[in-house]
Amino acid sequence: MRISEDNTSKLVWFFAGAAIGSAIALLYAPASGEVTRRKIGEAANRGRDRLNETGHDLVEKGKEIFDRGRHIADEAADLFESGRKLVKG
């Protein structure tokens, strides 16, 4: 579980860094102010969309993990109850 959280955090920071790097590259590119601002806006929108998609993916993965955990807990409770009945006789 901890490894997955670390990878997710790294992925988010990677996309954030890529967006910032793109914006800086555009600032140093030889283009007019209007063109540069438009490119920065487009890059920011792409970055926002990617982060939004990543967020949705993380939510879905969290739901899957929660459901698996709930299923395991239910099975453990059933096994515990079966064992209790066997001990009681």
Beta strands, then each sheet from edge to edge (+ up, - down):
end
